[in-house]
């Protein structure tokens, strides 16, 4: 799944696909630990990282939407499609990160009796 996302990202990050969106900073997804072996402190820390990532992803998506809506950008229809694909890819990753964190939290609780 990550390989497919990486391949799509390489295509979408081509100069033509980036028209106007280069001012938007895509956040990096946090690394989710193995919940069964992670400490409570690690789980709490990654929760904060996941929450920050989600906020930054929301900001990133809003930035791209603002670029699309900006008449000064003069984006072609294809540029707009490519920009929307960036949003969709980020949204998928955001959902994957949240699901991975929730799975790690469940594993942590099961392993630690919490």
Residue frames as qw, qx, qy, qz and C-alpha x, y, z in Angstrom:
[[0.000, 0.886, 0.464, 0.000, 0.00, 0.00, 0.00],
 [0.297, -0.806, 0.108, 0.500, 2.80, 2.42, 0.91],
 [0.439, -0.122, 0.596, 0.662, 4.59, 1.58, -2.36],
 [0.221, 0.637, 0.638, 0.372, 1.50, 2.45, -4.37],
 [0.153, -0.943, -0.237, 0.177, 1.12, 5.70, -2.43],
 [0.428, -0.582, 0.324, 0.611, 4.79, 6.50, -3.02],
 [0.396, 0.184, 0.657, 0.614, 4.43, 5.87, -6.76],
 [0.075, 0.826, 0.522, 0.198, 1.37, 8.08, -6.95],
 [0.311, -0.871, -0.049, 0.377, 3.15, 10.76, -4.93],
 [0.470, -0.277, 0.460, 0.701, 6.13, 10.73, -7.32],
 [0.254, 0.485, 0.638, 0.542, 3.79, 11.25, -10.25],
 [0.117, -0.892, -0.429, -0.081, 1.77, 13.91, -8.49],
 [0.433, -0.757, 0.040, 0.488, 4.85, 15.77, -7.31],
 [0.553, 0.270, 0.389, 0.685, 5.94, 16.43, -10.86],
 [0.112, -0.176, -0.038, 0.977, 6.13, 20.16, -11.64],
 [0.285, -0.251, -0.520, -0.765, 2.93, 20.12, -13.69],
 [0.512, -0.494, -0.701, -0.055, 1.00, 18.43, -10.88],
 [0.442, -0.404, -0.438, 0.671, 2.30, 20.91, -8.33],
 [0.119, 0.487, 0.255, 0.827, 1.07, 24.06, -10.07],
 [0.319, -0.634, -0.025, -0.704, 0.33, 26.49, -7.26],
 [0.833, -0.493, -0.199, -0.150, 0.37, 23.88, -4.49],
 [0.685, 0.240, -0.423, 0.543, 4.09, 24.19, -3.72],
 [0.099, -0.522, 0.315, -0.787, 3.26, 26.74, -1.03],
 [0.819, -0.383, 0.006, -0.428, 1.35, 24.05, 0.89],
 [0.043, 0.519, -0.827, 0.211, 3.46, 21.93, 3.25],
 [0.844, -0.135, -0.440, -0.274, 2.51, 18.27, 3.38],
 [0.500, -0.642, 0.495, -0.304, 3.09, 16.87, 6.85],
 [0.381, 0.308, -0.872, 0.016, 5.03, 13.69, 7.58],
 [0.820, -0.362, -0.291, -0.335, 3.12, 10.82, 9.12],
 [0.378, -0.638, 0.607, -0.286, 4.34, 9.67, 12.53],
 [0.455, 0.191, -0.869, -0.023, 5.75, 6.21, 13.04],
 [0.759, -0.400, 0.030, -0.513, 3.30, 4.11, 15.03],
 [0.062, -0.454, 0.866, -0.198, 4.98, 1.71, 17.48],
 [0.512, -0.153, -0.836, -0.126, 4.00, -1.89, 18.15],
 [0.494, -0.574, 0.032, -0.652, 1.32, -1.37, 20.76],
 [0.916, -0.292, -0.275, -0.027, 1.93, -4.71, 22.45],
 [0.768, -0.091, -0.232, 0.590, 5.51, -3.80, 23.33],
 [0.146, 0.601, -0.025, 0.785, 5.23, 0.00, 23.61],
 [0.238, -0.232, -0.621, 0.709, 5.30, 1.71, 26.97],
 [0.015, 0.805, 0.565, -0.179, 2.43, 3.86, 28.18],
 [0.155, -0.718, 0.105, 0.670, 4.65, 6.92, 27.65],
 [0.190, -0.119, 0.696, 0.683, 5.30, 5.90, 24.02],
 [0.088, 0.562, 0.796, 0.208, 1.59, 5.44, 23.38],
 [0.074, -0.854, -0.336, 0.391, 0.82, 8.86, 24.88],
 [0.202, -0.551, 0.346, 0.732, 3.60, 10.50, 22.88],
 [0.155, 0.098, 0.777, 0.602, 2.48, 8.97, 19.60],
 [0.074, 0.727, 0.678, -0.077, -1.10, 10.02, 20.35],
 [0.066, -0.814, -0.041, 0.575, 0.09, 13.64, 20.47],
 [0.188, -0.325, 0.626, 0.684, 2.04, 13.11, 17.23],
 [0.164, 0.397, 0.847, 0.313, -1.01, 11.60, 15.51],
 [0.027, 0.834, 0.477, -0.277, -3.22, 14.48, 16.67],
 [0.117, -0.700, 0.232, 0.665, -0.66, 16.99, 15.41],
 [0.217, -0.062, 0.783, 0.580, -0.35, 15.14, 12.10],
 [0.152, 0.617, 0.766, 0.101, -4.13, 15.20, 11.65],
 [0.014, -0.870, -0.203, 0.450, -4.23, 18.96, 12.37],
 [0.161, -0.550, 0.479, 0.665, -1.36, 19.60, 9.96],
 [0.240, 0.197, 0.851, 0.424, -3.03, 17.41, 7.31],
 [0.132, 0.790, 0.583, -0.133, -6.24, 19.41, 7.68],
 [0.075, -0.815, 0.104, 0.565, -4.22, 22.62, 7.23],
 [0.258, -0.252, 0.719, 0.594, -2.46, 21.13, 4.19],
 [0.225, 0.467, 0.818, 0.249, -5.75, 20.16, 2.59],
 [0.051, 0.879, 0.359, -0.310, -7.23, 23.59, 3.32],
 [0.180, -0.639, 0.360, 0.656, -4.19, 25.23, 1.75],
 [0.239, 0.036, 0.805, 0.541, -4.60, 23.20, -1.43],
 [0.148, 0.699, 0.699, 0.032, -8.30, 24.06, -1.58],
 [0.055, -0.858, -0.085, 0.504, -7.39, 27.73, -1.20],
 [0.218, -0.381, 0.596, 0.672, -4.92, 27.43, -4.08],
 [0.221, 0.350, 0.841, 0.348, -7.57, 25.79, -6.25],
 [0.044, 0.827, 0.548, -0.118, -10.06, 28.56, -5.41],
 [0.228, -0.676, 0.102, 0.693, -7.55, 31.38, -5.98],
 [0.636, 0.733, 0.237, -0.034, -8.30, 32.94, -9.40],
 [0.050, 0.892, -0.419, -0.161, -4.76, 34.37, -9.50],
 [0.591, -0.317, 0.726, 0.151, -3.36, 30.84, -9.72],
 [0.587, 0.520, -0.320, -0.532, -4.94, 30.31, -13.15],
 [0.420, -0.215, 0.882, 0.007, -4.86, 26.54, -12.69],
 [0.433, 0.121, -0.674, -0.586, -5.85, 24.38, -15.62],
 [0.854, -0.200, -0.074, -0.474, -8.54, 21.77, -15.18],
 [0.861, 0.118, -0.459, 0.186, -5.82, 19.10, -15.05],
 [0.215, 0.386, -0.537, 0.718, -3.89, 21.06, -12.40],
 [0.552, -0.333, 0.235, -0.727, -7.05, 21.14, -10.29],
 [0.945, -0.049, -0.256, -0.199, -7.56, 17.39, -10.74],
 [0.671, 0.261, -0.531, 0.448, -3.94, 16.80, -9.71],
 [0.082, -0.408, 0.449, -0.791, -4.33, 19.07, -6.70],
 [0.780, -0.261, 0.058, -0.566, -7.46, 17.21, -5.62],
 [0.901, 0.090, -0.419, 0.071, -5.52, 13.95, -5.95],
 [0.308, 0.372, -0.578, 0.658, -2.98, 15.35, -3.46],
 [0.484, -0.330, 0.307, -0.750, -5.81, 15.98, -1.02],
 [0.921, -0.065, -0.171, -0.344, -7.25, 12.50, -1.56],
 [0.739, 0.237, -0.547, 0.314, -3.85, 10.85, -1.02],
 [0.050, 0.365, -0.542, 0.756, -3.28, 12.84, 2.15],
 [0.684, -0.258, 0.127, -0.671, -6.76, 11.97, 3.41],
 [0.925, 0.032, -0.367, -0.091, -6.12, 8.26, 2.83],
 [0.534, 0.277, -0.586, 0.543, -2.82, 8.46, 4.67],
 [0.264, -0.380, 0.373, -0.804, -4.46, 10.37, 7.51],
 [0.854, -0.180, -0.037, -0.486, -7.09, 7.64, 7.86],
 [0.854, 0.156, -0.468, 0.166, -4.40, 4.93, 7.73],
 [0.239, 0.375, -0.560, 0.699, -2.39, 6.66, 10.47],
 [0.529, -0.324, 0.268, -0.737, -5.46, 6.98, 12.70],
 [0.940, -0.049, -0.204, -0.271, -6.35, 3.32, 12.14],
 [0.697, 0.265, -0.546, 0.381, -2.77, 2.23, 12.89],
 [0.048, -0.390, 0.512, -0.763, -2.74, 4.26, 16.09],
 [0.737, -0.242, 0.115, -0.620, -6.09, 2.82, 17.20],
 [0.929, 0.075, -0.363, -0.024, -4.82, -0.70, 16.52],
 [0.463, 0.339, -0.576, 0.582, -1.63, 0.01, 18.49],
 [0.335, -0.380, 0.377, -0.776, -3.68, 1.39, 21.38],
 [0.896, -0.144, -0.080, -0.413, -5.90, -1.68, 21.42],
 [0.831, 0.193, -0.466, 0.234, -2.83, -3.96, 21.35],
 [0.162, 0.425, -0.531, 0.716, -1.23, -1.95, 24.15],
 [0.589, -0.331, 0.253, -0.693, -4.34, -2.22, 26.32],
 [0.952, -0.018, -0.221, -0.209, -4.62, -5.94, 25.63],
 [0.713, 0.279, -0.499, 0.405, -0.96, -6.57, 26.45],
 [0.145, 0.311, -0.496, 0.798, -0.83, -4.32, 29.51],
 [0.228, -0.442, -0.839, 0.222, -4.23, -5.19, 30.88],
 [0.017, 0.317, 0.229, -0.920, -5.66, -1.72, 30.45]]
